[in-house]
Amino acid sequence: MNQYLLSVHMVEGAPAPAPAVMEKMYADVAAYNQVLHEAKAWVFGGGLHPATSATVVRVKDGEVLYTDGPFSEAKEHIGGFWIIKAADLDAALKWAAQATVACAAPVEVRPFQDPAG
């Protein structure tokens, strides 16, 4: 089985959904997570705090630097993710189709590189 990252993209500054809509999204995502577990496709997943809570760590001239805020200067950031097991890309895309319905946001699918050796 291959592993895939399903990343959920959120648009910074977009209006927050109404509380009833958020409750439905949380319930739908919980149900989706249960289906992933039952299918033994679940590896790991979770939601993230806003990109403004990020800290970037990098090395410059041998010194480690810490910078507040997201690495990318963009309006769209990863809001959450799943790591799943799937037989192939087509199977991962089917899981992503269910994920985008559950969380009501775009989901990007990316395969992990094969482990060395």
DRENPA-3360 file (N, C-alpha, C; in nm, 2 decimals, always signed):
BEGIN
1 = MNQYLLSV = +0.08/-0.12/+0.00/+0.00/+0.00/+0.00/+0.09/+0.12/+0.00 ~ +0.05/+0.22/-0.08/+0.12/+0.35/-0.08/+0.05/+0.44/+0.02 ~ +0.13/+0.54/+0.06/+0.07/+0.65/+0.15/+0.05/+0.78/+0.07 ~ -0.05/+0.85/+0.11/-0.09/+0.97/+0.04/-0.12/+1.08/+0.14 ~ -0.08/+1.20/+0.12/-0.12/+1.32/+0.20/-0.25/+1.38/+0.13 ~ -0.35/+1.39/+0.21/-0.47/+1.46/+0.17/-0.47/+1.59/+0.25 ~ -0.44/+1.70/+0.19/-0.43/+1.83/+0.26/-0.55/+1.91/+0.23 ~ -0.61/+1.97/+0.33/-0.72/+2.05/+0.32/-0.68/+2.20/+0.32;
9 = HMVEGAPA = -0.72/+2.27/+0.22/-0.68/+2.41/+0.20/-0.79/+2.51/+0.24 ~ -0.75/+2.61/+0.32/-0.84/+2.71/+0.37/-0.79/+2.84/+0.32 ~ -0.89/+2.93/+0.29/-0.85/+3.06/+0.24/-0.85/+3.16/+0.36 ~ -0.74/+3.23/+0.38/-0.72/+3.32/+0.49/-0.82/+3.44/+0.46 ~ -0.89/+3.48/+0.57/-0.98/+3.59/+0.56/-1.12/+3.56/+0.51 ~ -1.14/+3.44/+0.47/-1.27/+3.40/+0.42/-1.37/+3.40/+0.54 ~ -1.49/+3.44/+0.52/-1.59/+3.44/+0.63/-1.60/+3.30/+0.69 ~ -1.61/+3.30/+0.82/-1.63/+3.17/+0.89/-1.77/+3.12/+0.86;
17 = PAPAVMEK = -1.79/+2.99/+0.84/-1.93/+2.93/+0.82/-2.01/+2.96/+0.95 ~ -2.14/+2.96/+0.93/-2.23/+2.97/+1.05/-2.21/+2.85/+1.14 ~ -2.24/+2.87/+1.27/-2.22/+2.76/+1.37/-2.29/+2.63/+1.33 ~ -2.41/+2.63/+1.27/-2.47/+2.51/+1.23/-2.40/+2.44/+1.12 ~ -2.34/+2.52/+1.03/-2.27/+2.46/+0.92/-2.14/+2.40/+0.97 ~ -2.07/+2.47/+1.07/-1.95/+2.41/+1.13/-1.98/+2.28/+1.20 ~ -2.09/+2.28/+1.27/-2.12/+2.15/+1.34/-2.14/+2.04/+1.25 ~ -2.21/+2.07/+1.13/-2.23/+1.96/+1.03/-2.10/+1.92/+0.97;
25 = MYADVAAY = -2.01/+2.01/+0.95/-1.87/+1.98/+0.89/-1.80/+1.89/+0.99 ~ -1.80/+1.92/+1.12/-1.73/+1.84/+1.22/-1.79/+1.70/+1.23 ~ -1.92/+1.69/+1.22/-1.99/+1.56/+1.22/-1.95/+1.48/+1.10 ~ -1.95/+1.55/+0.98/-1.92/+1.48/+0.86/-1.77/+1.43/+0.86 ~ -1.68/+1.51/+0.91/-1.54/+1.47/+0.91/-1.52/+1.36/+1.01 ~ -1.59/+1.36/+1.12/-1.58/+1.25/+1.22/-1.63/+1.12/+1.16 ~ -1.74/+1.13/+1.08/-1.80/+1.01/+1.01/-1.70/+0.96/+0.91 ~ -1.64/+1.05/+0.83/-1.54/+1.02/+0.73/-1.42/+0.95/+0.80;
33 = NQVLHEAK = -1.37/+1.01/+0.91/-1.26/+0.95/+0.98/-1.29/+0.80/+1.02 ~ -1.41/+0.78/+1.07/-1.46/+0.65/+1.11/-1.45/+0.55/+0.99 ~ -1.50/+0.59/+0.87/-1.49/+0.51/+0.75/-1.35/+0.48/+0.72 ~ -1.26/+0.58/+0.73/-1.11/+0.55/+0.70/-1.06/+0.45/+0.79 ~ -1.09/+0.46/+0.92/-1.05/+0.36/+1.02/-1.10/+0.22/+0.99 ~ -1.23/+0.21/+0.96/-1.29/+0.08/+0.93/-1.23/+0.02/+0.80 ~ -1.19/+0.10/+0.71/-1.13/+0.05/+0.58/-0.98/+0.02/+0.60 ~ -0.93/+0.05/+0.72/-0.78/+0.04/+0.75/-0.70/+0.13/+0.65;
41 = AWVFGGGL = -0.75/+0.24/+0.61/-0.68/+0.34/+0.53/-0.62/+0.45/+0.61 ~ -0.67/+0.46/+0.73/-0.62/+0.57/+0.82/-0.48/+0.55/+0.87 ~ -0.40/+0.65/+0.86/-0.26/+0.65/+0.92/-0.26/+0.76/+1.02 ~ -0.29/+0.88/+0.99/-0.29/+0.99/+1.08/-0.37/+1.11/+1.02 ~ -0.42/+1.20/+1.10/-0.48/+1.32/+1.05/-0.51/+1.42/+1.16 ~ -0.54/+1.54/+1.12/-0.57/+1.64/+1.22/-0.59/+1.78/+1.15 ~ -0.66/+1.86/+1.23/-0.68/+2.00/+1.19/-0.57/+2.09/+1.25 ~ -0.54/+2.20/+1.18/-0.44/+2.29/+1.23/-0.49/+2.42/+1.27;
49 = HPATSATV = -0.42/+2.49/+1.36/-0.45/+2.62/+1.40/-0.43/+2.71/+1.28 ~ -0.48/+2.83/+1.27/-0.45/+2.92/+1.16/-0.30/+2.94/+1.13 ~ -0.27/+2.97/+1.00/-0.14/+2.99/+0.96/-0.06/+3.10/+1.04 ~ -0.14/+3.19/+1.09/-0.08/+3.30/+1.17/-0.01/+3.25/+1.29 ~ -0.04/+3.13/+1.34/+0.02/+3.07/+1.46/+0.15/+3.00/+1.43 ~ +0.19/+2.99/+1.30/+0.31/+2.92/+1.26/+0.44/+2.99/+1.30 ~ +0.54/+2.91/+1.31/+0.68/+2.96/+1.33/+0.76/+2.89/+1.23 ~ +0.84/+2.96/+1.15/+0.93/+2.91/+1.05/+1.07/+2.90/+1.12;
57 = VRVKDGEV = +1.13/+2.78/+1.10/+1.27/+2.76/+1.15/+1.35/+2.73/+1.03 ~ +1.46/+2.80/+1.02/+1.56/+2.79/+0.91/+1.70/+2.81/+0.96 ~ +1.79/+2.77/+0.87/+1.93/+2.80/+0.90/+1.99/+2.90/+0.80 ~ +2.06/+2.99/+0.85/+2.13/+3.09/+0.76/+2.26/+3.12/+0.82 ~ +2.37/+3.10/+0.73/+2.51/+3.12/+0.77/+2.54/+3.04/+0.90 ~ +2.48/+2.92/+0.91/+2.51/+2.83/+1.03/+2.43/+2.86/+1.15 ~ +2.35/+2.97/+1.15/+2.27/+3.01/+1.26/+2.12/+2.97/+1.24 ~ +2.06/+2.91/+1.34/+1.92/+2.88/+1.33/+1.84/+3.00/+1.37;
65 = LYTDGPFS = +1.74/+3.03/+1.27/+1.66/+3.15/+1.29/+1.51/+3.11/+1.30 ~ +1.44/+3.18/+1.38/+1.30/+3.16/+1.41/+1.22/+3.28/+1.36 ~ +1.12/+3.26/+1.28/+1.04/+3.37/+1.23/+0.89/+3.34/+1.25 ~ +0.82/+3.44/+1.31/+0.67/+3.42/+1.33/+0.60/+3.43/+1.20 ~ +0.49/+3.35/+1.19/+0.40/+3.36/+1.08/+0.44/+3.25/+0.98 ~ +0.35/+3.23/+0.88/+0.37/+3.12/+0.79/+0.49/+3.14/+0.70 ~ +0.54/+3.03/+0.64/+0.65/+3.04/+0.55/+0.61/+3.10/+0.42 ~ +0.49/+3.06/+0.37/+0.44/+3.12/+0.24/+0.36/+3.25/+0.26;
73 = EAKEHIGG = +0.39/+3.34/+0.18/+0.31/+3.47/+0.18/+0.20/+3.45/+0.09 ~ +0.09/+3.38/+0.13/-0.02/+3.35/+0.05/-0.15/+3.36/+0.12 ~ -0.26/+3.36/+0.05/-0.39/+3.36/+0.11/-0.45/+3.23/+0.15 ~ -0.39/+3.12/+0.08/-0.44/+2.99/+0.10/-0.33/+2.91/+0.18 ~ -0.37/+2.84/+0.28/-0.28/+2.76/+0.37/-0.35/+2.63/+0.40 ~ -0.27/+2.53/+0.44/-0.32/+2.40/+0.48/-0.39/+2.42/+0.62 ~ -0.52/+2.38/+0.62/-0.60/+2.39/+0.74/-0.61/+2.26/+0.82 ~ -0.57/+2.15/+0.75/-0.57/+2.02/+0.81/-0.53/+1.92/+0.71;
81 = FWIIKAAD = -0.52/+1.79/+0.75/-0.47/+1.69/+0.66/-0.50/+1.55/+0.71 ~ -0.50/+1.46/+0.62/-0.50/+1.32/+0.65/-0.38/+1.25/+0.58 ~ -0.32/+1.15/+0.64/-0.23/+1.06/+0.58/-0.30/+0.93/+0.57 ~ -0.31/+0.88/+0.45/-0.39/+0.76/+0.43/-0.31/+0.65/+0.36 ~ -0.35/+0.53/+0.36/-0.30/+0.42/+0.28/-0.40/+0.39/+0.17 ~ -0.35/+0.38/+0.05/-0.44/+0.34/-0.06/-0.36/+0.26/-0.16 ~ -0.42/+0.18/-0.24/-0.36/+0.09/-0.33/-0.29/+0.17/-0.44 ~ -0.35/+0.28/-0.49/-0.29/+0.36/-0.59/-0.35/+0.50/-0.59;
89 = LDAALKWA = -0.31/+0.58/-0.69/-0.36/+0.72/-0.69/-0.51/+0.72/-0.71 ~ -0.57/+0.64/-0.80/-0.71/+0.64/-0.82/-0.79/+0.61/-0.69 ~ -0.74/+0.52/-0.61/-0.80/+0.49/-0.48/-0.79/+0.61/-0.39 ~ -0.67/+0.68/-0.39/-0.65/+0.80/-0.30/-0.74/+0.91/-0.35 ~ -0.77/+0.92/-0.48/-0.86/+1.03/-0.53/-1.00/+1.00/-0.48 ~ -1.04/+0.87/-0.48/-1.17/+0.84/-0.43/-1.19/+0.88/-0.28 ~ -1.09/+0.86/-0.20/-1.09/+0.90/-0.06/-1.09/+1.05/-0.05 ~ -1.02/+1.12/-0.14/-1.02/+1.27/-0.14/-1.15/+1.32/-0.18;
97 = AQATVACA = -1.22/+1.26/-0.27/-1.36/+1.30/-0.31/-1.45/+1.30/-0.19 ~ -1.44/+1.20/-0.11/-1.52/+1.19/+0.02/-1.48/+1.30/+0.12 ~ -1.35/+1.32/+0.12/-1.29/+1.42/+0.22/-1.34/+1.56/+0.19 ~ -1.34/+1.60/+0.06/-1.38/+1.73/+0.02/-1.52/+1.76/+0.05 ~ -1.61/+1.65/+0.04/-1.75/+1.67/+0.07/-1.76/+1.68/+0.22 ~ -1.69/+1.60/+0.30/-1.70/+1.61/+0.44/-1.66/+1.74/+0.50 ~ -1.54/+1.80/+0.45/-1.49/+1.92/+0.52/-1.53/+2.04/+0.44 ~ -1.59/+2.03/+0.33/-1.64/+2.14/+0.25/-1.53/+2.24/+0.21;
105 = APVEVRPF = -1.41/+2.18/+0.18/-1.30/+2.26/+0.14/-1.22/+2.18/+0.03 ~ -1.13/+2.25/-0.05/-1.05/+2.18/-0.14/-0.95/+2.09/-0.08 ~ -0.93/+1.97/-0.14/-0.83/+1.87/-0.08/-0.73/+1.84/-0.19 ~ -0.61/+1.86/-0.16/-0.50/+1.82/-0.25/-0.44/+1.68/-0.22 ~ -0.42/+1.60/-0.32/-0.37/+1.47/-0.30/-0.22/+1.46/-0.35 ~ -0.13/+1.41/-0.26/+0.01/+1.40/-0.30/+0.06/+1.27/-0.24 ~ +0.13/+1.19/-0.33/+0.19/+1.07/-0.28/+0.32/+1.09/-0.21 ~ +0.35/+1.01/-0.11/+0.47/+1.01/-0.04/+0.58/+0.95/-0.13;
113 = QDPAG = +0.70/+0.99/-0.12/+0.81/+0.93/-0.19/+0.83/+0.79/-0.14 ~ +0.87/+0.70/-0.22/+0.90/+0.56/-0.18/+1.02/+0.57/-0.08 ~ +1.01/+0.49/+0.03/+1.13/+0.49/+0.12/+1.25/+0.43/+0.06 ~ +1.37/+0.49/+0.10/+1.49/+0.44/+0.04/+1.52/+0.30/+0.09 ~ +1.58/+0.22/+0.00/+1.62/+0.08/+0.03/+1.50/-0.01/+0.05;
% end
